[in-house]
Amino acid sequence: MLMTFAAAAQPKTYFCTIPGATLRYERYDPDMERHWWTQTTRIDSIQKQSDGSYNIVFTANVKSDKVKAPVKGGVSSTSVVHPDGTVDVNISEAMSIAAKQRFSIFDFQAEGGISSLKSSIKPGDKLEEIHGAVDWSGIKFTLDYTQRSVAKRETITVPAGTFDCIVVKEHKLEKAPLHKRDRITYTWYTYGIGMIRHDTFFTDGRQECTEQLYSIEK
């Protein structure tokens, strides 16, 4: 049985709290026929702070034989789990690190982009918008999550097991010179692990892809 720090004490949180664990996700097209990529997230360390919060250092990798992966190597980031279970993840920081991998000559500056998810959310709740940006040499890449809400609570089965989840719906817009990606996403989260499944749709309702948790290894 995999133990988490939340198993012995509060806070419960919608993020992985298994020290040393590696979560493996697989992304496919809607028919599960075309494989996009494999994403792994490793929980490198969990450190309790004097204010009762936890800093969770994690590294994400994406590999693919079929399409261009969004990152070239591991992207290390830190999430903060507050005493009430709210988890904050700095999306702009991760974007900046990934961009630096591809264009090392530029000085990237990240701003905003804090994704906050409370542990007490319930169906019908509206969530705070997320606005992040990365600037370099006068060029800006922006990432906005709007119309965020808790769509429902649902028990789902994925290759890694069966989980009781909260489902978050978001409008995601990426913009940069000569680039625009406009999508609607649904993400399933469970306590102590975080993301279980992530579905992406075009704005006309057609599904683009699905990503599911395949394994948790320690």
DRENKOL-552982 format. One record per residue: residue number from 1; residue in three letters; x, y, z of N, C-alpha, C in turn. Coordinates in steps of 0.1 Angstrom, whole numbers, always signed. Each point is the difference from the previous one (the first is absolute). Layout:
BEGIN
+-------+-------+-------+-------+-------+-------+-------+-------+-------+-------+-------+
! vexnu ! kekol !   nxx !   nyy !   nzz !  caxx !  cayy !  cazz !   cxx !   cyy !   czz !
+-------+-------+-------+-------+-------+-------+-------+-------+-------+-------+-------+
!   NUM !   ala !     X !     Y !     Z !     X !     Y !     Z !     X !     Y !     Z !
...
+-------+-------+-------+-------+-------+-------+-------+-------+-------+-------+-------+
This chain:
BEGIN
+-------+-------+-------+-------+-------+-------+-------+-------+-------+-------+-------+
! vexnu ! kekol !   nxx !   nyy !   nzz !  caxx !  cayy !  cazz !   cxx !   cyy !   czz !
+-------+-------+-------+-------+-------+-------+-------+-------+-------+-------+-------+
!     1 !   met !    +8 !   -12 !    +0 !    -8 !   +12 !    +0 !    +9 !   +12 !    +0 !
!     2 !   leu !    -3 !   +10 !    -9 !    +8 !   +12 !    -1 !    -5 !   +10 !   +11 !
!     3 !   met !    +9 !    +5 !    +8 !    -4 !    +9 !   +11 !    +3 !   +14 !    -4 !
!     4 !   thr !    -8 !   +10 !    +4 !    +2 !   +14 !    -3 !    +1 !    +7 !   +14 !
!     5 !   phe !    +5 !   +12 !    +0 !    +0 !    +8 !   +12 !   -14 !    +3 !    +5 !
!     6 !   ala !    -9 !    +1 !   -10 !   -14 !    +3 !    +3 !    -7 !   -12 !    +6 !
!     7 !   ala !    +6 !   -12 !    -1 !    -7 !   -12 !    +6 !    +1 !    +1 !   +15 !
!     8 !   ala !   +10 !    +6 !    +6 !    +2 !    +0 !   +14 !    -6 !   +13 !    +6 !
!     9 !   ala !    +0 !   +11 !    -8 !    -5 !   +13 !    +6 !    -5 !    +8 !   -12 !
!    10 !   gln !    -7 !   +11 !    +4 !    -4 !   +10 !   -10 !   +12 !    +7 !    -5 !
!    11 !   pro !    +0 !    +7 !   -11 !   -12 !    +2 !    -8 !    -2 !   -10 !   -11 !
!    12 !   lys !   -13 !    -2 !    -4 !    -3 !    -7 !   -12 !    +2 !   +10 !   -12 !
!    13 !   thr !    +5 !    -5 !   -11 !    +3 !    +9 !   -11 !    -1 !    -7 !   -13 !
!    14 !   tyr !    -3 !    +8 !   -11 !    -1 !    -6 !   -13 !   +13 !    +1 !    -7 !
!    15 !   phe !   +10 !    -6 !    +6 !   +14 !    -1 !    -6 !    +6 !   -13 !    +5 !
!    16 !   cys !   +10 !    -5 !    -7 !    +7 !   -12 !    +5 !    +8 !    +2 !   +12 !
!    17 !   thr !    -2 !    -8 !   +10 !    +7 !    +2 !   +13 !    +7 !   -13 !    +4 !
!    18 !   ile !    +5 !    -7 !   -10 !    +7 !   -13 !    +2 !   +15 !    +2 !    -3 !
!    19 !   pro !    +8 !    +1 !   +10 !   +14 !    +3 !    -2 !    +7 !   -10 !    -9 !
!    20 !   gly !    +7 !    +4 !   -10 !    +7 !    -9 !    -8 !    -8 !    -7 !   -11 !
!    21 !   ala !   -13 !    +3 !    -1 !    -9 !    -6 !    -9 !    +2 !    +5 !   -14 !
!    22 !   thr !    -2 !    -8 !   -10 !    +0 !    +4 !   -14 !   -14 !    -3 !    -6 !
!    23 !   leu !    -7 !   +10 !    -5 !   -13 !    -2 !    -6 !    +2 !    +0 !   -15 !
!    24 !   arg !    -5 !   -11 !    -7 !    +1 !    -1 !   -15 !   -13 !    +3 !    -6 !
!    25 !   tyr !    -1 !    +9 !    -9 !   -12 !    +3 !    -8 !    +3 !    -3 !   -15 !
!    26 !   glu !   -11 !    -4 !    -7 !    +1 !    -2 !   -14 !   -11 !    +8 !    -7 !
!    27 !   arg !    +4 !    +7 !   -10 !    -9 !    +8 !    -8 !    -3 !    -6 !   -13 !
!    28 !   tyr !   -13 !    -1 !    -4 !    -5 !    -6 !   -12 !   -10 !    +9 !    -7 !
!    29 !   asp !    -3 !    -3 !   -12 !   -11 !    +6 !    -7 !   -13 !    -6 !    +6 !
!    30 !   pro !   -12 !    +6 !    -3 !   -13 !    -4 !    +7 !    -3 !   -15 !    -2 !
!    31 !   asp !    +5 !    -6 !   -11 !    -3 !   -14 !    -2 !   +10 !   -10 !    +6 !
!    32 !   met !   +10 !    +6 !    +7 !   +11 !    -8 !    +6 !    +8 !    -8 !   -10 !
!    33 !   glu !    +1 !    +5 !   -12 !    +7 !    -7 !   -11 !   +14 !    +7 !    -2 !
!    34 !   arg !    +0 !   +13 !    +0 !   +13 !    +8 !    -3 !    +6 !    +5 !   +13 !
!    35 !   his !   +12 !    -5 !    +3 !    +7 !    +4 !   +12 !    +7 !   +13 !    -2 !
!    36 !   trp !    -3 !   +10 !    +9 !    +7 !   +13 !    -1 !   +14 !    -1 !    +7 !
!    37 !   trp !    -1 !    -2 !   +13 !   +12 !    +0 !    +8 !    -2 !    -7 !   +14 !
!    38 !   thr !   +11 !    -2 !    +6 !    +1 !    -5 !   +14 !    +5 !   +11 !    +9 !
!    39 !   gln !    -7 !    +3 !   +10 !    +4 !   +10 !   +10 !    +2 !    -6 !   +13 !
!    40 !   thr !   +12 !    +3 !    +7 !    +2 !    -5 !   +13 !    +3 !   +12 !    +9 !
!    41 !   thr !    -6 !    -2 !   +12 !    +2 !   +11 !   +11 !    +6 !    -7 !   +12 !
!    42 !   arg !   +12 !    +3 !    +4 !    +6 !    -5 !   +12 !    +0 !    +9 !   +11 !
!    43 !   ile !    -4 !    -5 !   +12 !    +0 !    +9 !   +12 !   +14 !    -2 !    +6 !
!    44 !   asp !    +8 !   +11 !    -1 !   +14 !    -1 !    +4 !    +1 !    +2 !   +15 !
!    45 !   ser !    -8 !    +9 !    +6 !    +1 !    +2 !   +15 !   -12 !    +7 !    +5 !
!    46 !   ile !    -3 !    -2 !   +13 !   -11 !    +7 !    +6 !    +6 !    +5 !   +14 !
!    47 !   gln !    -1 !   +13 !    +1 !    +6 !    +6 !   +12 !   -10 !    +9 !    +7 !
!    48 !   lys !    -2 !    -3 !   +13 !    -9 !    +8 !    +8 !    +6 !   +13 !    +5 !
!    49 !   gln !    -7 !   +11 !    -1 !    +5 !   +13 !    +3 !    -5 !    +4 !   +14 !
!    50 !   ser !    +6 !   +11 !    +6 !    -3 !    +4 !   +13 !   -15 !    +5 !    +1 !
!    51 !   asp !    -6 !    +4 !   -11 !   -14 !    +5 !    +1 !   -10 !   -11 !    -2 !
!    52 !   gly !    +5 !   -13 !    -1 !    -9 !   -11 !    -1 !    -3 !    -4 !   -15 !
!    53 !   ser !    +5 !    +8 !    -9 !    -1 !    -4 !   -14 !   +10 !   -10 !    -4 !
!    54 !   tyr !    -1 !    -6 !   -12 !    +9 !    -9 !    -6 !    +5 !    +5 !   -14 !
!    55 !   asn !   +13 !    -1 !    -2 !    +6 !    +3 !   -13 !    +2 !   -14 !    -7 !
!    56 !   ile !    -6 !    -2 !   -11 !    +2 !   -12 !    -8 !    +8 !    +3 !   -12 !
!    57 !   val !   +12 !    -6 !    -1 !    +8 !    +2 !   -12 !    -2 !   -12 !    -9 !
!    58 !   phe !    -4 !    +2 !   -13 !    -3 !   -10 !    -9 !    +7 !    +2 !   -14 !
!    59 !   thr !    +2 !   -10 !    -8 !    +6 !    +1 !   -13 !    -9 !    -7 !   -10 !
!    60 !   ala !    -4 !    +7 !   -11 !    -8 !    -5 !   -10 !    +8 !    -3 !   -13 !
!    61 !   asn !    -2 !   -11 !    -6 !    +6 !    -3 !   -13 !   -10 !    -4 !   -10 !
!    62 !   val !    +2 !    +3 !   -13 !   -10 !    -4 !   -10 !    +9 !    -6 !   -12 !
!    63 !   lys !    -4 !   -12 !    -4 !    +7 !    -7 !   -11 !   -10 !    -5 !   -10 !
!    64 !   ser !    +4 !    +1 !   -13 !    -8 !    -4 !   -11 !    +8 !    -5 !   -12 !
!    65 !   asp !    -5 !   -11 !    -6 !    +6 !    -4 !   -13 !    -7 !    +5 !   -12 !
!    66 !   lys !   -12 !    +6 !    +3 !    -9 !    +3 !   -11 !    -1 !   +15 !    -3 !
!    67 !   val !    +0 !    +9 !   +11 !    -2 !   +14 !    -2 !   +11 !    +7 !    +8 !
!    68 !   lys !    +1 !   +13 !    -3 !   +10 !    +8 !    +7 !    -4 !    +2 !   +14 !
!    69 !   ala !    +8 !    -4 !   +10 !    -4 !    +1 !   +14 !    +1 !   +15 !    +4 !
!    70 !   pro !    -8 !    +4 !   +10 !    +0 !   +14 !    +4 !   +13 !    +4 !    +8 !
!    71 !   val !    +7 !    -9 !    +5 !   +12 !    +2 !    +7 !   +11 !    -9 !    -5 !
!    72 !   lys !   +13 !    +4 !    +1 !   +11 !    -8 !    -4 !    +5 !    -9 !   +11 !
!    73 !   gly !    -1 !    +5 !   +12 !    +5 !    -8 !   +12 !    -9 !    +2 !   +12 !
!    74 !   gly !    +6 !    -4 !   +12 !    -8 !    +2 !   +12 !    -2 !   +14 !    +4 !
!    75 !   val !   -13 !    +3 !    +4 !    -3 !   +14 !    +5 !    -3 !    -1 !   +15 !
!    76 !   ser !    +8 !    +6 !    +8 !    -2 !    -1 !   +14 !    -7 !   +12 !    +5 !
!    77 !   ser !   -10 !    -2 !    +9 !    -8 !   +11 !    +5 !    -3 !    -3 !   +15 !
!    78 !   thr !    -6 !   +10 !    +6 !    -4 !    -1 !   +14 !   -14 !    +4 !    +2 !
!    79 !   ser !    -8 !    -9 !    +7 !   -13 !    +3 !    +3 !    -1 !    +3 !   +15 !
!    80 !   val !    -9 !    +7 !    +5 !    -2 !    +3 !   +14 !   -14 !    -4 !    +5 !
!    81 !   val !    +0 !    -9 !   +10 !   -12 !    -5 !    +6 !    -2 !    +8 !   +13 !
!    82 !   his !   -10 !    +8 !    +1 !    -2 !    +8 !   +12 !    -7 !    -8 !   +11 !
!    83 !   pro !    +0 !    +5 !   +12 !    -6 !    -8 !   +11 !   -15 !    -4 !    -2 !
!    84 !   asp !    -7 !    +8 !    -8 !   -14 !    -3 !    -2 !    -2 !   -10 !   -12 !
!    85 !   gly !   +11 !    -4 !    -6 !    +0 !   -10 !   -11 !    +0 !    +7 !   -14 !
!    86 !   thr !    -1 !   +13 !    -1 !    +1 !    +7 !   -13 !   +14 !    -3 !    -6 !
!    87 !   val !    +0 !    -3 !   -13 !   +13 !    -2 !    -6 !    +2 !   +10 !   -11 !
!    88 !   asp !   +12 !    +6 !    +0 !    +4 !   +10 !   -10 !   +11 !    -5 !    -8 !
!    89 !   val !    -2 !    +1 !   -14 !   +10 !    -4 !    -9 !    +3 !   +11 !    -9 !
!    90 !   asn !   +13 !    +3 !    -2 !    +5 !   +12 !    -8 !    +1 !    -5 !   -15 !
!    91 !   ile !   -10 !    +2 !    -8 !    +0 !    -4 !   -14 !   +10 !    +8 !    -8 !
!    92 !   ser !    +1 !   +13 !    +2 !    +9 !    +8 !    -7 !   +14 !    -4 !    +2 !
!    93 !   glu !    +4 !    -3 !   +12 !   +13 !    -5 !    +3 !    +4 !   -12 !    -8 !
!    94 !   ala !    -9 !   -10 !    -1 !    +2 !   -12 !    -8 !    +2 !    +4 !   -15 !
!    95 !   met !    -9 !    +9 !    -5 !    +1 !    +4 !   -14 !   +13 !    +6 !    -3 !
!    96 !   ser !    +5 !    +8 !    +9 !   +13 !    +7 !    -2 !   +12 !   -10 !    +0 !
!    97 !   ile !    -1 !   -10 !    +9 !   +11 !   -10 !    +0 !    +0 !    -8 !   -13 !
!    98 !   ala !   -12 !    -4 !    -5 !    -1 !    -8 !   -12 !    +5 !    +9 !   -12 !
!    99 !   ala !    -4 !   +13 !    +0 !    +5 !    +8 !   -11 !   +15 !    +2 !    +0 !
!   100 !   lys !    +6 !    +0 !   +11 !   +14 !    +2 !    +2 !    +8 !   -13 !    -6 !
!   101 !   gln !    -7 !   -11 !    +1 !    +6 !   -12 !    -6 !    +2 !    +1 !   -15 !
!   102 !   arg !    -9 !    +6 !    -7 !    +0 !    +1 !   -14 !    +8 !   +13 !    -5 !
!   103 !   phe !    +0 !   +10 !    +7 !    +6 !   +13 !    -4 !    +8 !    +5 !   +11 !
!   104 !   ser !   +12 !    -6 !    +3 !    +8 !    +3 !   +11 !    +6 !   +14 !    +0 !
!   105 !   ile !    +1 !    +6 !   -12 !    +7 !   +13 !    -1 !    -9 !   +11 !    +5 !
!   106 !   phe !   -13 !    -2 !    +2 !    -9 !   +11 !    +4 !    -2 !    +0 !   +16 !
!   107 !   asp !    -2 !   +12 !    +5 !    -3 !    +1 !   +14 !   -15 !    +1 !    +2 !
!   108 !   phe !    -6 !   -11 !    +4 !   -15 !    -1 !    +2 !    -4 !    +6 !   +13 !
!   109 !   gln !   -11 !    +7 !    +0 !    -6 !    +6 !   +12 !   -14 !    -5 !    +1 !
!   110 !   ala !    -3 !    -7 !   +12 !   -14 !    -5 !    +2 !    -8 !    +9 !    +9 !
!   111 !   glu !   -13 !    +1 !    -2 !    -8 !    +8 !    +8 !   -14 !    -6 !    +2 !
!   112 !   gly !    -6 !    +1 !   +12 !   -13 !    -5 !    +2 !    +0 !   -15 !    -1 !
!   113 !   gly !   -11 !    -6 !    -3 !    -1 !   -14 !    -3 !    -1 !    -9 !   +12 !
!   114 !   ile !    -6 !    +5 !   +11 !    -1 !    -9 !   +12 !   -14 !    -7 !    -1 !
!   115 !   ser !    +1 !   -13 !    -1 !   -12 !    -8 !    +0 !    -3 !    -5 !   +14 !
!   116 !   ser !   -12 !    +4 !    +5 !    -3 !    -2 !   +14 !   -13 !    -9 !    +0 !
!   117 !   leu !    +1 !   -11 !    +8 !   -11 !    -9 !    +1 !    -3 !    -4 !   +14 !
!   118 !   lys !   -11 !    +4 !    +5 !    -4 !    -2 !   +14 !    -4 !   -15 !    +2 !
!   119 !   ser !    +2 !    -5 !   +12 !    -3 !   -13 !    +3 !   -15 !    -2 !    +3 !
!   120 !   ser !    -7 !   +11 !    +3 !   -14 !    +0 !    +4 !   -10 !    +2 !   -12 !
!   121 !   ile !    +5 !    +1 !   -12 !    -8 !    +3 !   -11 !   -11 !   -11 !    -2 !
!   122 !   lys !   -11 !    +5 !    -6 !   -12 !    -9 !    -2 !    -7 !    +3 !   -13 !
!   123 !   pro !    -8 !    -9 !    -6 !    -7 !    +3 !   -13 !    -7 !   +13 !    +1 !
!   124 !   gly !    +1 !    +8 !   -10 !    -7 !   +13 !    -1 !    +9 !   +12 !    +4 !
!   125 !   asp !   +11 !    -3 !    +6 !   +10 !   +11 !    +4 !    +6 !    +6 !   -12 !
!   126 !   lys !    +2 !   +13 !    +1 !    +8 !    +8 !   -10 !   +14 !    +1 !    +5 !
!   127 !   leu !   +10 !    -1 !    -9 !   +14 !    +0 !    +4 !    +6 !   +13 !    -5 !
!   128 !   glu !   +11 !    +4 !    +7 !    +7 !   +12 !    -5 !    +7 !    -2 !   -13 !
!   129 !   glu !    +0 !   +10 !    -9 !    +7 !    -1 !   -13 !   +15 !    +0 !    +2 !
!   130 !   ile !    +7 !    -6 !   -10 !   +14 !    +0 !    +0 !    +5 !    +7 !   -12 !
!   131 !   his !    +9 !   +10 !    +2 !    +6 !    +7 !   -10 !   +16 !    +0 !    +1 !
!   132 !   gly !    +6 !    -6 !    -9 !   +15 !    -1 !    +0 !    +6 !    +4 !   -13 !
!   133 !   ala !   +13 !    +4 !    +1 !    +7 !    +5 !   -12 !   +15 !    -3 !    +2 !
!   134 !   val !    +6 !    -1 !   -12 !   +15 !    -1 !    +0 !    +5 !    +9 !   -11 !
!   135 !   asp !    +9 !    +9 !    +4 !    +5 !   +10 !   -10 !   +15 !    -2 !    -3 !
!   136 !   trp !    +4 !    +2 !   -12 !   +14 !    +0 !    -4 !    +2 !    +9 !   -12 !
!   137 !   ser !   +10 !    +9 !    +1 !    +4 !    +8 !   -11 !   -12 !    +7 !    -7 !
!   138 !   gly !   -10 !    +5 !    +8 !   -11 !    +7 !    -5 !   -11 !    -9 !    -5 !
!   139 !   ile !    +1 !   -13 !    +1 !   -10 !   -10 !    -4 !    -7 !    -5 !   +12 !
!   140 !   lys !   -13 !    -2 !    -1 !    -8 !    -5 !   +12 !    -8 !   -12 !    -4 !
!   141 !   phe !    +1 !   -10 !    +8 !    -9 !   -12 !    -1 !    -9 !    +1 !   +12 !
!   142 !   thr !   -14 !    +0 !    -2 !    -9 !    +0 !   +11 !    -9 !   -12 !    +1 !
!   143 !   leu !    -3 !    -4 !   +12 !    -9 !   -11 !    +2 !   -11 !    +4 !   +10 !
!   144 !   asp !   -12 !    -1 !    -4 !   -11 !    +4 !    +8 !   -10 !   -11 !    +2 !
!   145 !   tyr !    -4 !    -3 !   +12 !   -11 !    -9 !    +4 !   -11 !    +8 !    +5 !
!   146 !   thr !   -11 !    +0 !    -7 !   -12 !    +8 !    +4 !   -12 !   -10 !    +1 !
!   147 !   gln !   -12 !    +6 !    +4 !   -12 !    -8 !    +1 !    +2 !   -13 !    +8 !
!   148 !   arg !    +8 !    +1 !   +11 !    +4 !   -12 !    +8 !   -11 !    -3 !   +10 !
!   149 !   ser !    -4 !   -13 !    +0 !   -11 !    -4 !    +9 !    +1 !   -15 !    +4 !
!   150 !   val !    -6 !    -4 !   +10 !    +0 !   -14 !    +4 !   -13 !    -6 !    -6 !
!   151 !   ala !    +2 !    -8 !   -10 !   -12 !    -5 !    -8 !    -8 !   -11 !    +8 !
!   152 !   lys !    +8 !    -9 !    +7 !    -7 !   -11 !    +7 !   +10 !    -8 !    +8 !
!   153 !   arg !    -5 !    -9 !    +8 !    +8 !   -10 !    +6 !    -3 !   -13 !    -6 !
!   154 !   glu !   +10 !    -9 !    -3 !    -2 !   -12 !    -8 !   +10 !   -10 !    +4 !
!   155 !   thr !    -4 !   -13 !    +1 !   +10 !   -11 !    +2 !    +3 !    -5 !   -13 !
!   156 !   ile !   +13 !    -1 !    -4 !    +4 !    -4 !   -13 !   +10 !   -11 !    +2 !
!   157 !   thr !    +1 !    -9 !   -11 !   +10 !   -10 !    +0 !   +10 !    +3 !   -12 !
!   158 !   val !   +13 !    +0 !    +3 !   +10 !    +2 !   -10 !   +10 !   -12 !    +2 !
!   159 !   pro !   +10 !    -1 !    -9 !    +9 !   -12 !    +2 !    +7 !    -1 !   +13 !
!   160 !   ala !    +1 !   +11 !    +8 !    +7 !    +0 !   +13 !    -9 !    -4 !   +11 !
!   161 !   gly !   -14 !    -1 !    -3 !    -9 !    -3 !   +11 !   -13 !    +8 !    -1 !
!   162 !   thr !    -8 !    -2 !   +11 !   -13 !    +7 !    +1 !    +2 !   +11 !   +10 !
!   163 !   phe !    -5 !   +12 !    -3 !    +2 !   +12 !    +9 !   -13 !    +8 !    +1 !
!   164 !   asp !    -2 !    +6 !   +12 !   -11 !    +9 !    +2 !    +6 !   +14 !    -3 !
!   165 !   cys !    -6 !    +7 !   -10 !    +6 !   +13 !    -5 !    -9 !   +11 !    +0 !
!   166 !   ile !    +6 !   +12 !    +0 !    -7 !   +12 !    -3 !    +4 !    +4 !   -14 !
!   167 !   val !   -10 !    +6 !    -8 !    +3 !    +2 !   -14 !    +0 !   +16 !    -2 !
!   168 !   val !   +11 !    +5 !    -5 !    +1 !   +14 !    -2 !    +0 !    +3 !   -15 !
!   169 !   lys !    -9 !   +10 !    -4 !    -1 !    +4 !   -14 !    +6 !   +13 !    -2 !
!   170 !   glu !    +8 !    +2 !   -11 !    +7 !   +13 !    -2 !    +0 !    +3 !   -15 !
!   171 !   his !    +1 !   +13 !    -3 !    +3 !    +5 !   -13 !   +14 !    +4 !    -1 !
!   172 !   lys !    +8 !    -6 !    -8 !   +15 !    +2 !    -1 !    +3 !    +6 !   -13 !
!   173 !   leu !    +8 !   +12 !    +1 !    +4 !    +7 !   -12 !   +15 !    +3 !    +1 !
!   174 !   glu !    +7 !    -5 !   -10 !   +14 !    +3 !    -1 !    +2 !    +9 !   -12 !
!   175 !   lys !    +8 !   +11 !    +2 !    +3 !    +9 !   -11 !   +14 !    +5 !    +0 !
!   176 !   ala !    +6 !    +1 !   -12 !   +13 !    +5 !    -3 !    +0 !    +4 !   -14 !
!   177 !   pro !   +11 !    +7 !    -5 !    +0 !    +4 !   -14 !    -1 !   -13 !    -9 !
!   178 !   leu !    -9 !    +0 !    -9 !    -2 !   -10 !   -10 !    -5 !   -13 !    +7 !
!   179 !   his !    -6 !    +1 !   +12 !    -5 !   -12 !    +7 !   -12 !    +4 !    +9 !
!   180 !   lys !   -10 !    -8 !    -2 !   -12 !    +1 !    +8 !    -7 !   -14 !    +2 !
!   181 !   arg !    -2 !    -4 !   +13 !    -6 !   -13 !    +2 !   -11 !    +3 !   +10 !
!   182 !   asp !   -12 !    -3 !    -4 !   -13 !    +3 !    +8 !    -7 !   -13 !    +2 !
!   183 !   arg !    -1 !    -4 !   +13 !    -6 !   -13 !    +4 !    -8 !    +0 !   +12 !
!   184 !   ile !    -9 !   -10 !    +1 !    -8 !    -2 !   +13 !    +6 !   -13 !    +6 !
!   185 !   thr !    +2 !    +0 !   +13 !    +6 !   -12 !    +6 !    -8 !    -4 !   +12 !
!   186 !   tyr !    +0 !   -13 !    +3 !    -6 !    -6 !   +12 !   +11 !    -8 !    +7 !
!   187 !   thr !    +2 !    +2 !   +13 !   +11 !    -7 !    +7 !    -6 !    -6 !   +12 !
!   188 !   trp !    +3 !   -13 !    +2 !    -4 !    -7 !   +12 !   +11 !    +0 !   +10 !
!   189 !   tyr !    -3 !    +4 !   +13 !   +10 !    +0 !   +11 !    -5 !    -8 !   +11 !
!   190 !   thr !   +10 !    -7 !    +7 !    -4 !    -7 !   +12 !   +10 !    +3 !   +11 !
!   191 !   tyr !    -4 !    -1 !   +13 !    +9 !    +4 !   +11 !   +12 !    -9 !    +0 !
!   192 !   gly !   +11 !    +7 !    +3 !   +13 !    -7 !    +2 !    +7 !    -4 !   -12 !
!   193 !   ile !    -6 !    +1 !   -12 !    +6 !    -4 !   -12 !    +0 !   +11 !   -10 !
!   194 !   gly !   -11 !    +8 !    -1 !    -1 !   +10 !    -9 !    -7 !    -4 !   -13 !
!   195 !   met !    +5 !    +3 !   -11 !    -6 !    -2 !   -13 !    -1 !   -15 !    -3 !
!   196 !   ile !   -12 !    -5 !    -3 !    -3 !   -14 !    -4 !    -3 !    -1 !   -15 !
!   197 !   arg !    -7 !   +10 !    -5 !    -3 !    +0 !   -15 !    -1 !   +15 !    -4 !
!   198 !   his !    +3 !    +2 !   -13 !    -1 !   +14 !    -6 !    -5 !    -2 !   -14 !
!   199 !   asp !   -12 !    +6 !    -3 !    -6 !    +0 !   -14 !    +1 !   +14 !    -6 !
!   200 !   thr !    +4 !    +0 !   -12 !    +0 !   +13 !    -7 !    -9 !    +0 !   -12 !
!   201 !   phe !    -8 !   +11 !    -2 !   -10 !    +2 !   -10 !    +3 !   +12 !    -8 !
!   202 !   phe !    -3 !    +0 !   -13 !    +0 !   +12 !    -8 !   -13 !    +8 !    +4 !
!   203 !   thr !    +0 !   +13 !    -3 !   -11 !    +8 !    +5 !   -13 !    -3 !    -7 !
!   204 !   asp !    +0 !    -8 !   -11 !   -12 !    -4 !    -6 !    -6 !   -13 !    +5 !
!   205 !   gly !    +7 !    -5 !   +11 !    -5 !   -12 !    +7 !    +7 !   -13 !    -4 !
!   206 !   arg !    +8 !    +0 !   -11 !    +7 !   -12 !    -4 !   +11 !    -3 !   +10 !
!   207 !   gln !    +2 !   -13 !    +4 !   +11 !    -3 !    +9 !   +13 !    -1 !    -8 !
!   208 !   glu !   +10 !    +5 !    +6 !   +13 !    +0 !    -6 !    +9 !   -12 !    +5 !
!   209 !   cys !    +0 !    -2 !   +14 !    +8 !   -10 !    +5 !    -4 !    -3 !   +15 !
!   210 !   thr !    +5 !   -11 !    +5 !    -2 !    -3 !   +14 !   +13 !    -5 !    +6 !
!   211 !   glu !    +2 !    +3 !   +13 !   +12 !    -4 !    +7 !    -4 !    -6 !   +13 !
!   212 !   gln !    +5 !   -12 !    +3 !    -4 !    -8 !   +12 !   +12 !    -5 !    +8 !
!   213 !   leu !    -2 !    -2 !   +13 !   +10 !    -5 !    +8 !    +1 !   -15 !    -2 !
!   214 !   tyr !   +12 !    -5 !    -4 !    +2 !   -14 !    -2 !    +6 !    -7 !   +11 !
!   215 !   ser !    +9 !    +6 !    +8 !    +6 !    -6 !   +11 !    +6 !   +10 !   +10 !
!   216 !   ile !    +1 !    -5 !   +13 !    +7 !    +7 !   +10 !   +11 !    -9 !    +6 !
!   217 !   glu !   +12 !    +4 !    -2 !   +12 !    -9 !    +4 !    +8 !    +7 !   +11 !
!   218 !   lys !    +5 !    -8 !    +9 !    +8 !    +6 !   +10 !   +13 !    -9 !    +2 !
+-------+-------+-------+-------+-------+-------+-------+-------+-------+-------+-------+
